[in-house]
Amino acid sequence: QVQLVESGGGLVQPGGSLRLSCAASGFPFSNYGMSWHRQAPGKERELVASISPTGGNTNYVDSVKGRFTISRDNAKNTVYLQMNSLKPEDTAVYYCRRSSYWGQGTQVTVSS
């Protein structure tokens, strides 16, 4: 069955960096686009970034452009989200998604 397992979250100071990973299994990873979403307390879940099956096309929500980078390694069945220059407003649970399948999420907290 499809499994998506996120890792890499944690507590970081403003201006810091984190790299999230999403290990996928149970489907032909290189055939599917993938995306990262986040949900902050009291807010709706939002799309953060998406990547095409080959990695050639990426898209970002305006609030993270220039700070976050989505990438993938099809040999490792893994998608990444490199987050730099983190801000307190980036605090949220971050989820990996493929179509209707979601991971369990990983908490990112940006605080001094």
BELFEN-V444018 format. One record per pair of residues at least 4 apart in sequence whose C-alpha atoms are under 8 Angstrom apart, sorted by the first residue. I is the first residue (numbers start at 0). GAP is how many residues later the second one is. D is the distance in whole Angstrom. If there is no record, write none. Layout:
I;GAP;D  I;GAP;D
//
This chain:
0;24;8  0;25;5  0;26;8  1;22;7  1;23;6  1;24;4  1;25;6  1;99;7  2;20;8  2;21;6  2;22;5  2;23;6  2;98;8  2;100;7  3;18;6  3;19;6  3;20;5  3;21;7  3;92;7  3;93;8  3;97;8  3;98;7  3;99;5  3;100;8  4;16;8  4;17;5  4;18;5  4;19;7  4;91;8  4;98;5  4;99;7  4;100;8  5;14;7  5;15;6  5;16;4  5;17;6  5;89;7  5;90;7  5;97;6  5;98;7  5;99;6  5;100;6  6;13;6  6;14;5  6;15;6  6;99;6  7;10;7  7;11;6  7;12;5  7;13;6  7;98;7  8;9;7  8;10;8  8;11;6  8;97;5  8;98;5  8;99;5  8;100;8  9;8;8  9;96;8  9;97;6  9;98;5  9;99;6  10;97;6  10;98;5  10;99;6  10;100;7  11;4;6  11;5;7  11;6;8  11;96;8  11;97;6  11;98;5  11;99;6  11;100;8  12;73;8  12;97;5  12;98;5  12;99;5  13;71;7  13;72;5  13;73;5  13;74;6  13;96;6  13;97;6  13;98;6  14;69;7  14;70;4  14;71;5  14;72;6  15;68;6  15;69;5  15;70;5  16;65;8  16;66;5  16;67;4  16;68;6  16;69;6  17;64;6  17;65;5  17;66;7  18;61;7  18;62;6  18;63;4  18;64;6  19;60;5  19;61;5  19;62;6  19;63;8  20;57;7  20;58;6  20;59;5  20;60;7  21;56;5  21;57;5  21;58;6  21;74;6  22;53;8  22;54;6  22;55;5  22;56;7  23;5;7  23;53;5  23;54;6  24;4;7  24;52;7  27;4;7  28;24;8  28;45;7  28;48;6  29;23;5  29;24;7  29;44;6  29;47;8  30;22;5  30;23;8  31;20;7  31;21;5  31;66;7  32;17;7  32;18;6  32;19;4  32;20;5  32;65;7  33;16;6  33;17;5  33;18;7  33;19;7  33;45;7  33;62;7  33;63;6  33;64;5  33;65;8  34;12;7  34;13;8  34;14;6  34;15;4  34;16;6  34;61;6  34;62;5  34;63;7  35;11;6  35;12;6  35;13;5  35;14;6  35;45;8  35;58;7  35;59;6  35;60;5  35;61;6  36;8;7  36;9;5  36;10;4  36;11;5  36;12;7  36;57;6  36;58;5  36;59;6  36;60;7  37;7;5  37;8;5  37;9;7  37;10;7  37;54;6  37;55;5  37;56;4  37;57;6  38;4;6  38;5;6  38;6;4  38;7;6  38;53;5  38;54;5  38;55;7  39;4;7  39;5;7  39;51;6  39;52;4  39;53;6  40;51;7  46;13;8  46;14;7  47;12;6  47;13;5  47;16;7  48;9;7  48;10;5  48;11;4  48;12;6  48;21;6  49;8;6  49;9;5  49;10;7  49;20;7  50;4;6  50;5;7  50;6;6  50;7;4  50;8;7  50;19;7  50;20;7  50;21;8  51;4;6  51;5;5  51;6;6  53;20;8  54;16;7  54;17;6  57;12;7  59;4;7  59;5;6  60;4;7  63;4;6  66;16;6  66;17;5  66;18;6  66;19;8  67;13;7  67;14;5  67;15;4  67;16;6  68;12;6  68;13;5  68;14;7  69;9;7  69;10;6  69;11;5  69;12;6  70;8;6  70;9;5  70;10;7  71;5;8  71;6;6  71;7;4  71;8;6  72;4;6  72;5;5  72;6;6  73;4;6  85;4;6  85;24;7  86;4;8  86;23;6  87;21;7  87;22;5  87;23;6  88;21;8  89;18;8  89;19;7  89;20;7  90;16;8  90;17;5  90;18;5  90;19;5  91;15;6  91;16;6  91;17;7  92;12;6  92;13;5  92;14;4  92;15;6  93;11;5  93;12;5  93;13;6  93;14;7  94;7;7  94;8;6  94;9;7  94;10;4  94;11;7  95;6;6  95;7;5  95;9;7  96;4;6  96;5;5  96;6;6  97;4;7
//
